[in-house]
Amino acid sequence: MPRSLDRQITVEKTPSYFVTREAPRRISYMSPRVKLIVVVRNPVTRAISDYTQTLSKKPDIPSFSELAFNNRTIGEVDTSWNAIRIGLYALHLQPWLNHFPISQMHFVSGERLITDPAGEMARVQDFLGLKRLVTDKHFYFNKTKGFPCLKKPGGGGAPRCLGKSKGRTHVQINTDDIEQLREFYRPHNIKFYETVGQDFHWE
């Protein structure tokens, strides 16, 4: 982590921190007052997105159903598959709560980050104690990618959009599989909502 001046905020990010068991202890040791921002999305959508990305690199992998279920007939989900396990947010949150109070954590809705990026960024800036400098004038929706892009106010410079690996059309998944996964995640989602005090409306 680079050194920061008193009036600076240093940000470091990676998707794997939240699900890495050693991360909470190590980050707490570095700085117990650090503020943590976690972006979450519907775990079913997240699993399908994960599979879609893997399929683009390894087209010969088994089908989504084969990977997601130990027994599809009875809806037994395979929680050892990483794409499924990552979506168990309440489970991954527990080690963090052993080292940090919930007040030092802010949870961003991945869905609202797409539909209302300025609103989500306003809440992030409030959490960090910053002036709301990033507003709706900094965003425009890219219909091709299906995501908002970041632009500089005043129209200077090229806009920053997500890379080529983002915005892929998701693989079509059997609706019965999706419904079984929704049922599987529902109690985990509810526990997560209750713990963080925020309903993400994934049901």
C-alpha positions in Angstrom: 0.0 0.0 0.0 1.6 3.3 -1.0 2.0 6.1 1.6 -0.7 8.8 1.6 -0.5 12.3 2.8 -2.9 13.4 5.5 -5.4 14.9 3.1 -5.2 12.0 0.6 -7.2 8.7 0.4 -5.5 5.7 -1.1 -7.6 3.1 -2.8 -6.6 -0.5 -3.5 -8.9 -3.1 -5.0 -9.3 -6.6 -6.1 -12.3 -8.9 -6.4 -10.6 -11.7 -4.5 -10.1 -9.9 -1.1 -13.7 -10.4 0.0 -13.5 -14.2 -0.4 -9.9 -14.7 0.7 -9.8 -16.0 4.3 -6.5 -14.4 5.3 -7.4 -11.0 3.9 -9.4 -9.6 6.9 -6.7 -10.3 9.4 -3.9 -9.0 7.2 -5.8 -5.8 6.3 -6.7 -5.2 9.9 -3.1 -5.6 10.9 -2.1 -3.0 8.2 -4.8 -0.5 9.3 -7.7 -1.3 11.6 -9.4 2.0 10.6 -9.5 1.2 6.9 -12.8 1.7 5.2 -14.0 -1.3 3.1 -16.2 -1.1 0.0 -17.7 -4.3 -1.4 -19.6 -4.4 -4.7 -22.2 -7.2 -4.8 -24.7 -8.3 -7.3 -27.5 -10.9 -7.6 -25.5 -14.2 -6.9 -27.4 -16.1 -9.6 -26.6 -13.5 -12.2 -23.0 -13.4 -10.9 -22.6 -17.2 -11.3 -23.9 -17.0 -14.9 -21.6 -14.1 -15.7 -18.7 -16.1 -14.2 -19.5 -19.1 -16.3 -19.9 -17.0 -19.4 -16.5 -15.5 -18.9 -14.9 -18.9 -18.3 -16.6 -20.4 -21.3 -15.2 -17.7 -23.6 -11.7 -18.8 -22.6 -12.4 -22.6 -22.3 -15.2 -23.5 -24.7 -14.9 -27.3 -23.8 -15.9 -26.9 -20.2 -19.0 -28.8 -18.9 -22.5 -27.2 -19.1 -23.6 -24.8 -16.4 -26.0 -27.3 -15.0 -23.3 -30.0 -14.7 -21.1 -27.6 -12.7 -23.8 -25.9 -10.6 -25.6 -29.0 -9.3 -24.5 -32.2 -7.6 -28.0 -33.5 -8.3 -30.2 -31.4 -10.5 -33.3 -33.5 -10.0 -33.5 -32.6 -6.3 -31.9 -29.2 -6.7 -28.7 -30.1 -4.8 -26.3 -27.2 -5.5 -22.6 -27.8 -5.7 -21.2 -25.1 -3.3 -17.6 -26.3 -4.1 -17.8 -24.7 -7.5 -16.3 -21.2 -7.2 -18.9 -19.5 -9.3 -21.6 -20.6 -6.8 -19.5 -20.3 -3.6 -18.6 -16.6 -4.2 -22.3 -15.7 -4.1 -22.6 -16.9 -0.5 -22.0 -13.3 0.7 -23.2 -13.8 4.3 -20.7 -16.6 4.6 -17.8 -14.6 3.3 -18.7 -11.6 5.4 -18.3 -13.3 8.8 -14.5 -13.3 8.9 -14.5 -9.6 8.2 -16.9 -8.9 11.1 -14.3 -10.6 13.4 -11.9 -7.7 12.5 -14.0 -4.8 11.5 -17.3 -3.2 12.6 -20.0 -3.1 10.0 -19.8 0.7 10.2 -16.5 0.6 8.4 -18.0 -1.4 5.5 -20.1 0.0 2.6 -21.9 -2.3 0.2 -22.5 -1.2 -3.3 -25.3 -2.7 -5.4 -23.9 -3.9 -8.7 -27.3 -3.6 -10.3 -27.7 0.1 -9.2 -24.2 0.8 -10.3 -25.4 0.1 -13.8 -28.8 1.8 -13.6 -27.9 4.7 -11.3 -24.1 5.1 -11.2 -24.2 8.6 -10.0 -26.5 7.7 -7.1 -24.2 4.8 -6.1 -21.1 7.0 -6.3 -22.8 9.6 -4.2 -23.3 7.1 -1.4 -19.7 5.9 -1.8 -18.4 9.5 -1.5 -20.6 10.1 1.6 -19.2 6.9 3.2 -15.6 8.1 2.5 -16.4 11.6 3.9 -15.8 13.2 0.5 -17.6 16.1 -1.2 -19.9 14.8 -3.9 -17.7 15.7 -6.9 -18.6 12.7 -9.1 -22.1 13.3 -10.3 -24.5 12.3 -13.1 -22.6 14.7 -15.5 -19.7 12.2 -15.3 -21.6 9.3 -16.8 -23.3 8.2 -20.0 -24.9 4.9 -20.8 -23.2 2.9 -23.6 -25.9 0.9 -25.3 -23.4 -1.4 -27.0 -21.7 -2.5 -23.8 -24.9 -2.2 -21.6 -22.9 -0.4 -19.0 -22.3 3.3 -18.1 -19.1 4.9 -19.1 -17.1 7.5 -17.2 -16.5 10.9 -18.9 -14.7 14.0 -17.9 -16.9 17.0 -17.1 -16.8 19.6 -19.9 -16.3 16.9 -22.6 -12.5 16.8 -22.5 -10.7 13.6 -23.3 -12.0 10.2 -24.4 -14.6 8.5 -22.1 -13.5 5.5 -20.0 -15.6 2.4 -20.7 -15.3 -1.2 -19.4 -12.8 -3.4 -21.2 -13.5 -6.1 -23.9 -14.0 -8.8 -21.3 -17.1 -7.0 -19.8 -20.5 -6.7 -21.2 -20.7 -10.1 -22.9 -24.1 -11.5 -23.6 -24.8 -14.2 -20.9 -25.2 -17.8 -21.9 -28.8 -18.9 -22.0 -29.5 -21.0 -18.8 -32.5 -23.3 -18.3 -35.2 -21.4 -16.4 -35.6 -24.4 -14.0 -31.9 -24.2 -13.1 -32.3 -20.5 -12.4 -35.3 -21.0 -10.2 -33.5 -23.7 -8.2 -30.5 -21.4 -7.7 -32.8 -18.6 -6.6 -34.4 -20.9 -4.0 -30.9 -22.0 -2.9 -29.6 -18.5 -2.4 -32.8 -17.0 -0.9 -32.0 -17.8 2.8 -28.4 -16.8 2.3 -29.4 -13.5 0.7 -31.9 -12.8 3.6 -29.2 -13.4 6.1 -26.9 -11.0 4.2 -29.5 -8.3 4.0 -30.1 -8.6 7.8 -26.4 -8.4 8.6 -25.6 -5.3 6.4 -29.0 -3.6 7.0 -29.7 -3.3 3.3 -32.2 -5.1 1.0 -30.8 -5.7 -2.5 -34.1 -7.1 -3.8 -32.6 -10.1 -5.5 -35.7 -12.3 -5.0 
